[in-house]
Amino acid sequence: MNDDHRRRVPRTDTVLADARLEPALATLGRARVKEIVVAAQERARAGEIAPEAVADEAVAALPPTAASMRPVVNATGVLLHTNLGRAPLSAAAQDALVSAAGTTDVELDLATGGRGRRGAGALSALAAAVPDAGGVHVTNNGAAALILAATALAAGREIVIARGEMVEIGDGFRLPDLLESTGARLREVGTTNRVHRADYADAVGPDTGMILKVHPSNFVVTGFTSSVPAGSLAGLGVPVVSDIGSGLLAPHPLLPDEPDAATELRAGADLVTASGDKLLGGPQAGLLLGDADLVHRLRRHSLARALRVDKLTLAALEATLRGPEPPVRAMLSMAIDRLRSRAASVAERIGAPAEAIECVAQVGGGGAPGVELPSAGVALPVDLASRLRGGADPVVARVEQGRCVLDLRSVPPEADERVVAAVRAVLA
């Protein structure tokens, strides 16, 4: 009986000839499609599916692209979730990525036929977004921007930094290790909770390469504390670099304590470094903004070549800066009444056991630590969290107080229907 069952499993070439697999052969490649077919055949031989269902199983298992990353719905309430790629790109940025994926004029002047400035459009857009910056440059991530500044300004010299700003972020990444890898020496000033301008002034000397101010980003120190703004350090005779981290280019009314590039530069910082894939809402990139001569010096440093961005990043960054409001900004500013209405609608369409609730979201991604964003969502039984992650269209929720919570502040309104469909599928 078992042998007869195995003999009825269709041949690989027979399944590959199924017309429904033809588009996948063109987009995924024959080898990948064959792997999927063989996996379906093995399931049939093991008796998990009927032999007649092999082709159907293979078609259902086809991924949307040849890449292994899968799109998910972020219902965690963390707007910039590092494990989910931080800022989702706007439709304009996604279109720009697709357009730039072919052959482009990334480093060609079409008018003259000669070599043009790499990423001129993105740099122009960034300069327009931060007019207080005399010069701008882009690297492949925020850490790269800081390491370029430290290497160019302080390799073999000292970086003066407050002891309370010697931070560690996710995955054991420590700022002191990064800075010392450039060949710079760290000169710590102040105490864990308090530092004064005089501490910096006493530490600056002939061997000082730069003063570094670091936004704590993912923690808050409260109580008996004091710090020194970057602008107050401008008169000490060495470049002042302010690492604001989150990529906020201008003040935001909902984040009054989050540093932004424009304010830092106006206050007197010589250079600001930031990430492009956080509150700016763009692709992963490191932003360098500040004094024109200083930025030019960094741009011409030999390390800049190793840290430069590709054409896809440049295209997405320019579209983010010139295009409509990116999703993360829309999520941040969405009115609580709108969120409540969406939560009620989603819960009603799902039916029991879904319940519309109010909850609290956060910025995430190392931005606005301690800021709570009023939100609304849908509560479900806790066991649905893992089932939703494993669904055909994964939805990533958070587990809170023994419930699976779908926080809608981090879900674009157009994805509400995906959430409803995903929950219905796991409840069926």
C-alpha positions in Angstrom: 0.0 0.0 0.0 2.8 2.4 1.0 4.8 1.5 -2.1 1.8 2.2 -4.3 1.3 5.5 -2.6 5.0 6.5 -3.4 4.7 5.3 -7.0 1.8 7.7 -7.5 4.0 10.8 -6.7 4.4 12.7 -9.9 7.9 13.1 -11.5 9.8 16.3 -11.0 9.8 17.3 -14.6 6.0 16.7 -14.8 5.4 19.1 -11.9 7.8 21.7 -13.3 5.8 21.6 -16.5 2.7 22.8 -14.7 1.7 26.1 -16.3 1.1 27.7 -12.8 4.9 27.4 -12.1 6.0 29.1 -15.3 6.0 32.7 -13.9 8.0 31.5 -10.9 10.6 29.8 -13.1 11.2 33.3 -14.6 11.3 35.2 -11.3 12.8 32.6 -8.9 15.0 30.5 -11.2 14.6 26.8 -12.0 16.9 25.6 -9.2 14.7 27.4 -6.5 11.4 26.2 -7.9 12.8 22.6 -8.2 13.7 22.7 -4.5 10.1 23.6 -3.7 8.7 20.9 -5.9 11.1 18.3 -4.3 10.0 19.3 -0.9 6.3 18.8 -1.9 7.2 15.4 -3.3 8.8 14.4 -0.1 5.7 15.4 1.9 3.7 13.2 -0.5 6.0 10.2 0.0 5.8 10.7 3.7 2.0 10.5 3.5 1.5 14.1 4.7 -0.3 15.1 1.5 -1.9 13.2 -1.4 0.3 12.6 -4.4 -2.3 14.4 -6.5 -1.7 17.5 -4.4 2.0 17.9 -5.1 1.6 20.6 -7.8 -0.9 22.5 -5.7 1.5 22.3 -2.6 4.4 23.6 -4.7 2.3 26.5 -6.1 1.2 27.4 -2.6 4.8 27.3 -1.3 6.2 29.7 -3.9 7.8 32.8 -2.3 7.0 36.2 -3.8 10.7 36.9 -4.6 14.0 35.1 -4.8 15.1 36.7 -1.5 14.5 34.9 1.8 13.3 38.0 3.7 9.5 38.0 4.0 7.3 41.1 4.3 5.5 41.3 7.7 2.9 43.5 9.3 4.5 45.3 12.3 1.8 45.3 14.9 4.2 45.6 17.9 3.5 49.3 18.5 7.3 50.0 18.1 7.4 52.3 15.1 11.1 51.8 14.4 11.6 48.1 15.2 15.2 47.2 14.6 14.4 43.5 14.1 11.8 44.4 11.4 14.1 46.8 9.5 13.3 50.0 11.3 11.6 52.6 9.1 9.3 51.3 6.3 10.0 53.1 3.1 7.4 55.4 1.5 5.8 54.4 -1.8 7.8 57.1 -3.5 11.1 55.6 -2.1 10.1 52.1 -3.1 9.4 53.3 -6.6 12.7 55.0 -6.7 14.4 51.8 -5.6 12.9 49.8 -8.5 13.8 52.5 -11.0 17.4 52.7 -9.7 17.9 48.9 -9.8 18.6 49.1 -13.5 21.3 51.1 -15.2 21.4 54.7 -14.0 23.3 57.9 -14.2 24.5 57.6 -10.6 27.9 59.0 -11.4 27.5 60.3 -15.0 26.7 63.8 -16.2 24.3 63.2 -19.1 24.8 66.7 -20.4 28.6 66.4 -20.9 29.1 62.7 -21.0 31.7 63.1 -18.3 31.9 61.9 -14.7 29.3 63.5 -12.4 29.2 63.9 -8.7 27.9 60.6 -7.2 24.5 61.0 -5.7 24.2 64.7 -6.5 20.4 64.5 -6.3 20.3 62.9 -2.8 22.9 65.3 -1.5 21.1 68.3 -2.9 17.8 67.1 -1.3 19.6 66.6 2.1 21.1 70.1 1.9 17.8 71.6 1.2 16.2 69.8 4.1 18.9 71.1 6.5 19.8 74.6 5.3 21.8 75.3 8.4 24.4 72.7 7.2 27.2 74.2 5.1 28.0 70.7 3.8 26.4 67.3 3.7 27.7 63.7 3.1 26.1 60.3 3.3 27.6 57.0 4.5 26.2 53.5 4.6 24.9 53.7 8.2 24.9 55.8 11.3 27.9 54.1 12.9 29.8 54.6 9.7 29.2 58.3 9.8 30.6 58.5 13.3 33.6 56.3 12.5 34.5 58.4 9.5 34.4 61.5 11.7 36.4 59.9 14.4 39.0 58.6 12.0 39.4 61.8 10.0 39.5 64.1 13.1 41.0 62.1 15.9 42.9 59.0 14.8 46.0 58.9 17.0 44.6 61.7 19.1 42.0 62.1 21.9 38.2 62.3 21.8 36.7 64.1 24.8 33.4 62.5 25.8 31.2 62.6 28.9 31.4 59.4 31.0 27.6 59.2 31.0 27.5 59.1 27.2 29.7 56.0 26.8 26.7 54.0 25.7 26.0 50.4 24.8 23.1 49.7 22.3 21.6 46.5 21.0 23.5 43.2 20.4 26.3 44.2 22.7 27.5 47.1 20.5 29.5 49.5 22.6 30.4 53.1 21.5 33.8 53.1 23.2 34.8 50.0 21.2 33.7 51.6 17.9 35.6 54.8 18.6 38.8 53.1 19.8 38.8 51.0 16.6 39.7 54.2 14.7 42.9 54.6 16.6 41.6 57.4 18.8 42.0 57.5 22.5 39.0 58.4 24.7 39.3 61.1 27.4 36.3 60.6 29.7 35.0 63.6 31.6 32.5 64.2 34.4 30.7 61.4 36.3 28.0 59.0 35.3 25.2 61.4 36.1 26.8 64.9 35.9 29.2 66.7 33.7 29.9 70.5 33.4 31.5 72.7 30.7 34.5 73.1 32.9 35.1 69.4 32.7 35.4 69.6 29.0 37.5 72.8 29.1 40.0 71.2 31.5 40.3 68.1 29.2 40.9 69.9 25.9 44.5 70.3 25.0 47.0 70.1 22.0 46.2 66.4 21.6 42.5 66.7 21.4 41.0 65.8 18.0 37.4 66.5 18.7 34.7 66.7 21.4 31.9 64.2 21.0 28.3 64.6 22.3 26.2 61.5 22.2 22.5 61.3 22.6 21.7 58.5 25.0 19.0 57.3 22.6 17.7 54.2 24.2 17.8 55.1 27.9 17.0 58.0 30.2 19.0 59.1 33.3 16.8 61.0 35.8 17.3 62.7 39.1 20.4 64.5 40.1 21.8 65.0 36.6 23.4 67.6 34.4 24.8 67.6 30.9 26.3 70.2 28.5 24.6 71.1 25.2 26.9 70.8 22.1 26.5 74.5 21.5 28.0 75.4 24.8 31.2 73.6 23.8 31.7 75.5 20.6 34.3 77.9 22.0 36.8 75.4 23.2 38.9 75.4 20.0 38.3 71.9 18.7 35.5 70.5 16.5 32.3 69.6 18.3 30.6 66.5 16.9 27.0 65.8 18.0 25.7 62.3 17.3 21.9 62.7 17.5 21.3 59.2 16.3 17.6 59.2 15.5 17.7 61.2 12.2 15.4 64.0 13.2 16.3 66.9 10.9 14.1 69.5 12.5 12.1 69.9 15.8 9.0 67.7 16.1 6.2 68.8 18.4 5.5 65.3 19.8 9.2 64.8 20.6 10.3 68.0 22.4 13.3 66.4 24.1 14.6 64.6 21.0 17.7 66.4 19.5 17.5 67.4 15.9 20.1 68.4 13.3 18.9 72.0 12.7 18.8 72.9 16.3 22.2 71.4 17.0 23.9 73.2 14.1 22.3 76.5 15.0 23.5 76.1 18.6 27.1 75.8 17.4 27.9 72.1 16.7 30.4 71.8 14.0 29.2 68.4 12.8 26.0 66.4 13.3 25.8 62.6 12.6 22.6 60.7 12.4 20.8 57.7 10.9 18.6 57.8 7.8 16.4 54.8 8.7 15.0 56.1 11.9 12.8 59.3 12.4 13.8 60.5 8.9 11.9 57.5 7.6 14.4 56.6 4.9 16.8 53.8 4.0 19.7 52.7 6.1 22.3 55.5 5.8 24.5 57.7 7.9 24.1 61.4 7.6 26.9 63.9 8.1 25.9 67.6 8.2 27.8 70.6 9.2 30.7 73.0 8.5 31.4 72.9 4.8 35.2 72.6 5.1 34.9 69.9 7.7 32.4 67.9 5.7 34.7 68.2 2.6 37.6 66.9 4.6 35.6 63.9 5.6 34.3 63.3 2.1 37.8 63.3 0.7 39.2 61.0 3.4 40.3 57.6 2.1 38.0 55.7 4.4 35.0 57.5 2.8 35.3 55.2 -0.2 34.8 52.1 1.9 31.8 53.6 3.6 30.0 55.1 0.6 26.4 54.2 -0.2 25.1 52.4 -3.3 22.7 53.8 -6.0 19.7 52.2 -4.3 20.2 54.0 -1.1 20.8 57.3 -2.8 17.6 56.9 -4.8 15.5 55.9 -1.8 17.0 58.7 0.4 16.3 61.4 -2.2 12.7 60.2 -2.7 12.2 60.2 1.1 13.4 63.8 1.3 11.6 65.1 -1.7 8.5 62.9 -1.7 5.4 62.8 0.5 5.4 62.2 4.2 7.1 58.8 5.0 5.1 56.2 6.9 6.9 56.6 10.2 6.0 60.3 10.4 2.4 59.5 9.5 2.4 56.8 12.3 3.9 59.2 14.8 1.3 61.9 14.1 -1.9 59.8 13.8 -4.6 61.1 16.0 -5.8 58.8 18.8 -9.4 59.1 17.8 -8.5 57.7 14.4 -6.6 54.8 16.0 -9.6 54.0 18.2 -11.9 54.0 15.2 -9.6 51.6 13.3 -9.3 49.3 16.3 -13.0 49.1 16.7 -13.4 48.3 13.0 -10.7 45.7 13.0 -12.1 43.9 16.1 -15.6 44.0 14.7 -14.5 42.4 11.4 -12.5 39.7 13.2 -15.3 38.9 15.6 -14.9 36.9 18.9 -12.5 36.7 20.6 -11.1 40.0 19.3 -11.5 43.1 21.6 -10.7 46.7 20.8 -8.4 48.2 23.5 -6.4 51.3 24.3 -2.6 50.7 24.7 0.7 52.5 24.5 3.2 52.6 21.6 6.8 53.8 21.4 9.2 55.2 18.8 11.9 52.6 19.2 15.0 52.3 17.1 17.0 54.2 19.8 14.8 57.3 19.4 12.8 59.2 22.0 13.5 57.0 25.0 10.8 57.1 27.7 8.2 58.7 25.3 4.9 56.9 25.4 2.6 57.3 22.5 -1.2 56.8 23.2 -2.5 54.2 20.9 -5.3 51.7 20.3 -5.4 48.1 19.0 -6.9 44.7 19.3 -6.4 42.1 22.1 -6.5 38.4 21.3 -5.7 35.2 23.2 -1.9 35.0 23.9 -1.4 31.8 21.9 -2.3 33.6 18.7 1.0 35.6 18.7 3.1 32.7 17.5 0.5 31.5 15.1 0.2 34.9 13.5 4.0 35.1 13.1 3.9 31.7 11.3 1.0 32.5 9.0 1.1 32.9 5.3 1.2 36.7 5.7 3.1 37.1 9.0 1.8 39.6 11.6 4.2 40.4 14.4 2.3 41.4 17.6 3.5 41.9 21.2 2.6 39.8 24.2 1.5 42.0 27.1 -0.3 41.1 30.3 -1.1 37.6 29.1 -2.6 38.8 25.8 -1.6 39.1 22.2 -1.9 42.8 21.4 -2.0 44.1 17.8 -1.1 47.8 18.3 -2.3 49.7 15.3 -0.1 52.8 15.6 2.7 50.9 13.9 0.3 49.4 11.2 -0.3 51.6 8.2 -4.1 52.0 7.7 -4.0 50.3 4.3 -2.7 47.2 6.1 -5.7 46.8 8.4 -7.3 44.4 6.0 -4.2 42.2 6.0 -4.4 42.1 9.8 -8.0 41.0 9.7 -7.4 38.3 7.0 -4.3 37.0 8.9 -6.3 36.7 12.2 -9.2 35.0 10.5 -6.9 32.5 8.9 -5.3 31.4 12.2 -8.7 31.3 13.9 -10.3 29.1 11.1 
